[in-house]
């Protein structure tokens, strides 16, 4: 999907994104612990293969939900999302990273995360 977001549109999505990101972080932590426990001890109090597959499916569902909305998933640890946009005639990405409570950053598309600047 080649969707372009306005700052207001992206900000309006943020409450659901933060909730979904919390769910992803919890699933990511459980999946990591379960896999580690199974690798090192052979078992995990979090379950076995079915639970691991369920966690993987939950994470994939969250990621694909964002992608269906036109949001670009740039990372999962930490969660890093970009919203394609145009500011002052330039192609940019409105940028949100796990832990932020507001959408306040952007970067030119070609510069990536290292080019982050506060939104005007």
TAURVEN-V213277 format. One record per helix or strand of 3 or more residues. SS is the DSSP state (alpha for helix, beta for strand). FROM is the first residue (numbers start at 1). TO is the last residue. Records with the same first field share a line. If there is no record, write none. Layout:
SS: FROM-TO / FROM-TO
This chain:
alpha: 7-41 / 49-68 / 113-115
beta: 71-76 / 79-87 / 90-97 / 105-108
